[in-house]
Amino acid sequence: MGIRSKAPFRIAFAGGGTDVAPYCDEFKGAVLNATINYYAYVTITNSKDKGIHVNSLDYNEFKSFYREDDLDNSGPLGLVKATLREIQEHDEIDILNGSGGMNVFIHSDAPPGSGLGSSSTVCVALLGALLDYFKIPLTRYEIAEKSFDIERNKLGIKGGSQDQFAATFGGFNYMEFFKENTIVNPLRINNDIMNELQYNTILVNTGKSRMSDNILEEQVRLYKTEREEILPHYHRAVELTNEIKNCLLRQDLEKFADLLSEAFHNKARFCDKIATPRVMEVYNMAMEHGALGGRILGAGGGGFMMFYVNYLEKRNLIKALQGIQVDFLNFSFDTQGLQTWKI
């Protein structure tokens, strides 16, 4: 008997970076994203041996923890340990010194540095499984907020909050970010538009993963030191998020594709580490071979990109991109968000 959970990864159409402080502490940030059928999975089962026994397939790590001192922030399992510590501190639940222990198995469909929100999604999946295992009732907002607190405050991992909320809520969402809270607005996207968007969208792995911390640190530094020059691009990113959202709701995918590219070029002005030579090589090749629009996913610098292409040009585009050694990710949209169940 045990608990299993899954939380979906996301793709962001616009607004990424405006969910990062200090911008969203001063102004309203906004992001438009959708979750896809790639997941972080967590399985928790009882163990006859005391302690917590964690097996992370992503990091090829197996560790056992027996004391509270073990649950520090160090090592590749820092995020896992911080999440376990959060449960340990919740209502003083003693997860380390019970009569038995537990096994925690973690694996993901996407690697760290993909730009699909991988670390946050793992945190949401782990937190969801632990809450179910210990029968702790939290709302979806509380789960996303707690996951954000673990990553950004307890661990000091740089980033915004769209990933935690996307993984928790699932589906197409227009998210608004303020200093004190986040509002998730689910979008009722017409099924025809959703299917057409999925059919004509290509997800491309640039072949270079990146850790977003460095990019976001530079982004925040520039926001503070070159505020007058940078701030209009953030404001424009929020405007573009609203415009792209309206294109989906009004079923105008041609305009949607145009705005994807404008949003990409606008975001590249946040920091020169976003649109690297490799990213631009992939982008330019795609645009020269039939893409109607495209953008980087995540903080930038590498990982995945998305392109919207007319179906008649799809084969030519794929062939051209294969010539510069990229991989493709076949996907469909997920509408469920975080799920947990008994096994």
N, C-alpha and C positions, 0 to 999 in steps of 0.2 A: 504494500500500500504506500502511496506517495502522492506528490503533487507535481504537475508539469505545467510550465507556462511558455507562452511565446509572445513576442512583441515585434511589430513590423518595422523595417527600415523605411526611410522616407526619401523622396526627391523634392527639392524646393524649386518652385518656378520663379520666385522673386522675393526680394526683401531680406535675404540672409545678410547678417551683419547689423541690421537695425534692431535686432533683438539682443544686442550686446551692449552692456553698460560701457561708457556713460551716456551713449546716445539715448537709449530708452529710459534712462532716469530723468532726462531733461525734456524729451519729446516722446510722442507716441511712435513706437516701432511697429512694423507690420510685415508679416510673412505669409505667403501663399504656398502651401505644400500639400503633398498627397503621399500616402503610404503604399508600399508595394509588397508583393508576395515573397519577400526575403526577410528572414526572421532571426532574432536571437532566441535561443531556447534554454530553459533551465529545468532540471529535474531534481527534486528533493525526495529522498527516501530515508527511512529509519536505518540506523546502524546499531549493531550490538556493541560496538566499541564506542567509548566515550569520546567526545570531541567533535569537531566539524571537519569533514574530509572533503576537500574541494578538488575537483578534476576539471581543469579548463582546457578544452581541446584547442581553442584558438591560440593560446600561449604555450601549449604543450607543457603545462605545469600541473603537478599534483602535490598538494600540501595538506597537512593535518594541523589543526589548531586546538590547543588544549587549555590555554590560559587567556585571560583578557589581554595580557601584554602582547600576545601573538597578533592581535587584531590592530596592528598599526597601519600606517599608510604606505609602507615601503614595498618595493618589488612590483612585478607585473600584475600581481593579484591585489594591488592596493585598493582598487575600486570595489572588488568583491569583499575585502575585509572591512572597508568603511561601511558597506551596506549591511554586512552582518553585525557590525558594531551598533548601527542604528537600531536594529531589531533588539539587540541586547539591552540597549538603553530605553527601549519603549516599555513603559510600565514595569521596568526592572525584570523583564523576561530573562531567565537564566538559561541561555542556549548552550552554554559550555559545561555546566556542571549537573546536568540532569542524569537520570538513571541510565540513559543510553545516549547515543549521538545521532548525527545525521550525515548523509552523503549528499553532496551538491555537485551536479554535473552540468557544465556550461558549454554550449557551442553556438556558433553563429554562421549564417550563410554568407556574410560579407566580412572582410578583414578590417582591422583598424586602419585608419587613413584612407578609407574608400570615398569619403565625402557623403556617405549615406546616413550619418548619425550613429555610427556603430557603438561607441562606448556608452552613450546615453541610452541606447536601446537595450544593451546588456543590463545596465543598471535598472531600467524599468522592469525587464523580464525577471531579474533576480528579486527585486523588491516585491513584485507581484506574487511570485511563488512563495516567498517567505511570509508575506502577509496572509496568504491562504493557508499555509502550513500551520501557522500559529493562531489562525482564526482572528486576525486583527482587521476590523472593518474600516476601510478608508474609501473616500470618494475618488473618482478619477482625477479631479483637480488636486486633491491631497497627495495622491501617488506621484503625479508629475512634479508637484512642488517639492516633495521630499526628495525625489530623485535629483532635482536641480540643486537642492541644498547639499546633498551628499557630494556631488561632483564639483560644484563651483565654490562652495563655502568650506566644506569639511576637507576636501582634497586640494582645492585651489586650482583645479583644471580650468583653463581659460575657455570661454565660449558663452553662447547665449542660452536661451531656454526653449527654442522651437523643437529641438530634438526630443526632449523629454515629453513634451505635450503631444507631439505627433505620434510617438510610439505608444503612448497611453490611450489617446482618443481614437486614432486611426481615421482613414478616409480622407476626403478633400476638406481642408480647413483654411479659413482666413483667420490668422491669429493677430491679436493686438497686444502690444507689450508696453506696460507702464512701470513706473518705479516700484510700486507696491504690489502689482498683480498682473496676471495674464488672462486675457479673455479669448476663448476658443469659439469661433463661429463656424459650425459645420455648414458646408455648401451642398445644396441639392443640385448636383450636376446631372443634366439630361443623359440617360443611358446611351443614346446615339453618340453624343459628344464624348462621353467617357471611352466608348469603344473605338471611336475614330482617333482620339488622342493616343490611346494605347497602340493602335495599329500603326500609326504614323510616327511614333516616337522611338528613337534608337538611343539606348544607353551604352556608352563607350567607356571602357577603362583605358586611361591614357598610358598605363603601364608604369606609373610612378606614384606610389602612395606618398602621403604627406602627413605630418603631425600638425594639427591646426594651431597648437599653442603659440608657436613662433610667429605665424602669420597674424594671429589675433593680437598678440602683444605689439607687433609693429603697427597694426591697424589702429589700436587704441592710442599708441604713442603719437601717431600722425594726427589723429582726431584732436588730441590735446595741444600739440605744438603747431599745427597748421590748420587750426579750426576754421578760419574764414574761408580758406580755399577748399577744405574738405566738406564742410557742413552742407553746402548745396547738393552734393552728390548723395548724401544720406537722405535728405528731404526728397530728392528725385526718386530714390529707391522706394520710398514709401508711396509716392504717387504712382510709380509704375506697378507696384503690387496691387493697388486698387484698380488700375486700368486692365491689368492682365486678369484679375478676378472677374471684372465685368465682361471681358471677352469670352471667358468660359461660360458665364451665365447667359450671355446673349448668343452663344454658339457661333462665334466668329473666330475660327481657328487660324485663318490667314493673318489677321491682325495679332492674334495671340503669338504666332511665330515671330513676327516682326518685333514685337515688344520683348520677347525672350532675349533676342540679340542686343536690343538697347539696354536691357537690364544687366546683361553680362558686361558690356562695355562700360556702363556706369559703375558697376561694382569694382571693376578693375582699377578705377580711380581712387578707391579706398586705400590701396596699398600696392606697390609694384611687385609684390611677391605672389599676387593672385593669378595674374595672367603670365605665366612663365613661358619661355620659348617653346617648350614641349606642348603646353596647353594651346598656345596660339598656332602651332603647327597643325595640331589636330583640328582646331576650330576652322582655320583657313582652308584646309583640305576638304572638310565637310561642306563648307559654304560654296566652294568651287565645284562641287559635284552633287548639287541638288538639294542641300539642306536649305530650308526656308528660314530657320532660326535656330539658335542654340545657346548653351550657357554651361559654365562650370557648376558642379554641385559641391556643397560644403563650403569650407573657408577658402578654397582655391589652392593653387600650387600643384595640383595633381589629383589623383583619384579619378572619379567618374565625371563624365560630361553627358549632357543630353542634347539631342538634336531632333527637331521636327522636320519631316521630309515628305514631299508628295510621294504617294505609294508607287507611282510610275518610275521615280528616280531612286527608289530605295535600294534596289539591287546594285546600281552603279555606285551609289554612295558607300555601301558596305565593301564593295570590291576596292574602291579607292582607299578607304581607311585600312583595309587589310594590308595594303601596300606599305603602310607606315607602322605596321605591327601593333595594332590595338586589338583588344578583346571586346566582345559584345555580351551584354546581359539581357537575355530574354525575360520579360517580366509581365505581370498583370497587376492591376490595382487591388489593394486590400482595403476593406471597409470596416474591419472589426476592431482594430487596435489591440490592446493588451487582452489576452485570454489566459485563464488558468483552469485546470481540470484535474480530477482525481485519476490516478492510474493504479 
